Amino acid sequence: MPWFRRSGWFHVPVSAAGALITLGALAFCVQVFLAVDRRSHSVTDTLYGVYPFIIPTLLLLDWVASRTSARPAHMP
């Protein structure tokens, strides 16, 4: 059973496992943003602080989603 379904550029969770992984990644990103933003002095400080955490997390989520998604009917 696939965890995600491809919808344009995004992967949409279609199972409990996909939803759990997506919610975990988003919760981690929010937590990192709040922790970094609490100590930053400007928008640039915040962006530089969250970038090393959020981008790899979203890339990992995309990788997992692409590996566990159903193949479209037109692709072999």
C-alpha positions in Angstrom: 0.0 0.0 0.0 1.5 3.4 -1.0 2.0 6.0 1.7 1.8 9.0 -0.6 0.2 10.1 -3.9 1.9 12.5 -6.3 -0.1 15.6 -7.0 1.8 18.0 -9.3 5.1 18.9 -7.5 4.0 17.6 -4.2 3.3 14.3 -2.5 0.1 14.0 -0.5 -0.1 11.4 2.3 -2.8 8.8 1.6 -2.1 6.5 4.6 -1.6 6.8 8.3 2.1 6.2 8.0 2.4 9.0 5.4 0.4 11.3 7.5 2.5 10.5 10.6 5.8 11.1 8.8 4.5 14.4 7.3 3.2 15.6 10.7 6.5 14.7 12.4 8.5 16.6 9.8 6.3 19.6 10.0 6.3 19.5 13.9 10.1 19.4 13.8 10.3 22.4 11.4 8.0 24.5 13.5 10.0 23.6 16.7 13.2 24.6 15.0 11.7 27.8 13.7 10.4 28.8 17.2 13.7 27.9 18.9 15.8 29.9 16.3 13.5 32.8 16.1 13.5 33.2 19.9 17.2 34.1 19.8 17.6 35.9 16.5 17.7 39.6 16.1 16.4 39.9 12.5 14.7 38.1 9.7 18.0 37.2 8.2 19.2 35.7 11.4 16.1 33.5 11.5 16.5 32.4 7.9 20.2 31.6 8.3 19.4 29.7 11.5 16.5 27.5 10.2 18.0 26.8 6.8 20.4 24.0 7.8 17.5 22.2 9.6 14.4 22.8 7.5 15.8 22.2 4.0 17.3 18.8 4.8 14.1 17.8 6.6 12.0 18.7 3.7 14.4 16.9 1.3 14.3 13.8 3.4 10.5 13.9 3.5 10.4 14.3 -0.3 12.8 11.4 -0.7 10.7 9.1 1.6 7.5 10.2 -0.2 9.0 9.5 -3.7 10.1 6.0 -2.6 6.8 5.1 -1.0 4.3 6.6 -3.5 2.3 4.8 -6.1 3.5 5.0 -9.6 1.2 6.8 -12.1 -0.5 4.6 -14.6 1.3 6.1 -17.6 4.8 5.4 -16.2 6.4 1.9 -16.5 
